[in-house]
Each structure stands twice: as structure tokens, then as C-alpha cells.
């Protein structure tokens, strides 16, 4: 799992307020869906194809809701935002199944279909998706991807968050708040999640003055009590959990079983309805998570727009599931970056327009600003923002506050 990051509503907790992060909130109490969606401005031009790649359903997780949410975002854009330069956006979808060969097949499908760009929410095989698209000069926008290519390509790759910076920012911040000098990372044993520890962890954590342990746990491990006993015995004051919800449930329950008393941080994929049902409220309350969307923040205008979009175009979608909302953020950010596109819609014109975009608010990301001109982080020119979003949970596992801050260098 790629590590993801964070956005909006006032901080109610002293520890969150002491972090130095800024917070954003909306005064809007919400309205009817029609009011939130705005005034129709339908696209009238011939369709242009935009690719959407997801891992879809695998043995370990099911992210097919990404495809539904990305399509809903494009439907909204076609009906209310005039499409791309007046052209209707037609989504071309593909599932990698979380396999490198599937990723390559999906990328090649996008090239064959003649898409003008590709959007990827989150993927365990992002680098494998990226390579064929890069070689074909098809612009691709990731929600968050790590790996040298997806982070450092200055030509046609755009990353809405720094997969390395956001992975480490949250546990480093919480460690600093609580004067602890050691962090334990409990990470799902897949290459996409682990490569950050080979490439970035030593530099980032050494710079923060922190020791760390890396505990790699295979997919499908149901009882993590032995590994969590290792975390407790290590003396780590913060544990960061990186994986999908079933992985995180086992980790959280293992931490409770061994009596771990330090702080727990996690990536946003950890928190779903399944997690809320399976994990004791005492573990969830006060937990910090990375985030890429303001899912559940009822007063946030971005979340209101997301819910209104899904109610109209994909009814039945679980409104408090971060997976579809993250995909919606990805597609909406791609389309927002192209609002000034004029003339022929081609891969080349899409790429040029994204690079020339004005600094904008990332839709549904709680006040994060992005601009894909390669200047957000010179070391990773594909990254479009230096900001990250984090949230703190209440006892029901729902965000009680979101805050925006700066990513640690990476």
C-alpha cells in the first residue's frame, strides 16, 4: 500500500493544536445536493478519453469503489463544469489486481485506447503502471505514489502527495509532541510499502533524531500478537501502521492484547467501517491518521460536494469510506488542473496545461494547495504540493479534527 496523507475542521485536541499545523474549516452547514453541485454547464463536444487505473479486487483488499467514484467525478464535471475544453470526459477503466503484470497490461491498454491522461488513486504496483505510460508520454496523475520514477519524473508525472514525506511526517510529528525518541513501523510486506524504508527512512528519521524499528508482516496475518509484543518490548513511544484495513485490524487488536500504551498512528486505508466494528474504541480514540481527503467532515465544503456527487451519480456508495473519496479527489484534482485547457485535447496539450496550472485548492483535501510545476519539492519534481493532511479519531473511529501542515523533507 502506498502511504497517503491529510485535511479541514478546527482542532479540538491540545496535542493537535501543539503540532504547529494550520487548520481549516467551513462555515457552510450544507444545503441541498442541487445547491452544492451548482449550476449545470454541460459539455457538448465529442468525448475525449481519460484513463482510470485501480488495483480493483484482490485477495487482500477490494478497491473497485475507486472506479465508481472516479467515474462519478467525471460525470459531475461533464454536467456542471463544461468537460475538458467543452468535450465530454469518457473514462476508460482497468484493474491491475495488484499484480505487476496487471499493471503493465493496464498501462498498455491506456496507450492503445488513446487516452489523453491517466488517473491513479492508490496502487500497490504504481511503478509498474508508471513505466509504460512514461515511455509513451501519456501524462499520469497519482494520488500518492513512491518510487524514483513516480516521484522524480519532471516530464509527464504528477503526484498529489509525497509518498515518502507523508509516510513519515505523522509519526515524526507525534514523536516530537510526546518527547519520544523511537518509532516502530508495522508495515504490510509488499514492495510498494517497503521501498520507502530502503530509500528514504534513514535520512528522514536520522534528521529528526529518531531511532526506528521496521516490522514487516505478511499479508493475511490474522494474529499479530507476537509482532506487537516485539513493538512493546522495543520501547517505541509511537507505532505507525501501514496496510489495508484487515491488516491494520490485526495490528490494532494485537497492540491492545499486549497492553501497548504509546501513541498509534496509521495511514488512512486502515480506517474503514470494518475497522470501526472490529477494534475496541479505546484503541481508536486519539489515534492519528494520515489522510488525503476530508471524509466524514460534515461541515467541510469539499466533503459536501463529494457526497452530493456520489448521491447523484453513484447512489449507495458508503459516504464514510475513504477509498472512493480518495479516487474522487484524484479525478477532481486532475480535472481542476485542466480548467484552462483550450483547443485540441491531446496528451501533449493536457501535459502542457497541467504544468502551467495556477496554484489551486485540491478538491476535498481540506485546504491543501497544489501546483504541478515541479517546484513544490525540488528533489521530487513530480510532487505537486509540500503540504500534508492529518486527522485525529474519536472513540468511534471517525475523524474529530483535520489539520494541514508541511511534509518532512524527503
Secondary structure, 3 states (H helix, E strand, C coil): CCCCCCCCCCCCCHHHHCCCCECCCCCCCCCCHHHHHCCCCCCCEEEEEEEEEECCECCCCECCHHHHHHHHHHHHHHHHCCCECCEEEEEEEEECCCCHHHHHHHHHHHHHHCCCCEEECCCCCHHHHHHHHHHCCCCEEECCECCHHHHHCCCCEEECCEHHHHHHHHHHHHHHHCCCCEEEEEEECCHHHHHHHHHCHHHHHHHCCCEEEEEEECCCCCCCHHHHHHHHHHCCCEEEEECCHHHHHHHHHHHHHCCCCCEEEECHHHCCHHHHHHCCHHHHCCCEEEECCCCCCCCCHHHHHHHHHHHHHCCCCCCCCHHHHHHHHHHHHHHHCCCCCCCCCCHHHHHHHHHCCCCEECCCCCCCEECCCCCCCCCCCCECCCEEEEEEECCCCCEEEEEEEECCCC
